[in-house]
Amino acid sequence: MISQWFRQLSTKQIIALVIAVLLAIYVVWYVMEALEGFDPEYKPSGLQPSNWDTGSKTGVEAFDPTKGTPEAVPAK
């Protein structure tokens, strides 16, 4: 069955198929090599905890529609 299908292909189609298979193998190899040194326990050093990693506010304190917008402080 596969040999019948393979015989029906033209020379250009066979070359394109071989190139596609080789390219797919290369991409899989490249990704595997790139992930080989990946440390899932990595934590960046030197970063201080700040508001960006504490999470967002939820509930009533996040937004209160009854409060007015604070006035801007005039520049001197």
C-alpha positions in Angstrom: 0.0 0.0 0.0 2.7 2.5 0.9 4.9 1.3 -2.0 2.0 1.9 -4.4 1.5 5.4 -3.0 5.2 6.1 -3.2 5.4 5.0 -6.8 2.7 7.5 -7.8 4.7 10.4 -6.5 6.7 12.5 -9.0 10.4 13.2 -8.4 9.7 16.7 -7.2 7.1 15.4 -4.7 9.6 12.8 -3.4 12.3 15.5 -2.9 9.9 17.8 -1.2 8.7 15.0 1.1 12.3 14.1 2.0 13.1 17.8 2.7 9.9 18.2 4.8 10.7 15.1 6.9 14.3 16.2 7.4 13.2 19.7 8.4 10.7 18.3 10.9 13.4 16.1 12.4 15.8 19.1 12.7 13.1 21.3 14.4 12.4 18.6 16.9 16.1 18.1 17.6 16.7 21.8 17.9 13.8 22.2 20.4 14.9 19.2 22.5 18.5 20.6 22.6 17.2 24.0 23.6 15.0 22.6 26.4 17.8 20.3 27.7 19.4 23.0 29.8 16.1 24.4 31.0 15.7 24.5 34.7 12.1 24.4 35.8 13.0 25.5 39.3 14.7 28.7 38.0 13.9 31.9 39.9 15.5 35.2 38.7 17.8 36.7 41.3 18.1 40.3 42.2 14.5 41.2 41.9 12.9 42.8 44.9 9.2 42.0 45.6 7.0 44.8 44.6 3.4 45.5 43.8 3.5 43.7 40.4 3.8 40.3 42.0 1.5 40.7 45.0 -1.7 40.3 42.9 -4.5 42.6 42.2 -7.0 44.0 44.6 -10.4 42.5 44.6 -13.7 43.3 46.3 -14.9 46.6 47.5 -11.4 48.2 48.0 -10.6 47.7 44.3 -13.2 50.1 43.1 -15.7 52.2 44.9 -18.0 54.2 42.6 -19.2 56.4 45.4 -15.8 57.9 45.9 -14.9 61.0 43.8 -11.8 61.4 41.8 -9.1 63.0 43.8 -8.1 66.5 42.8 -4.7 67.0 41.2 -2.2 68.8 43.4 -1.5 72.2 41.8 2.1 72.8 40.7 4.0 75.6 42.5 
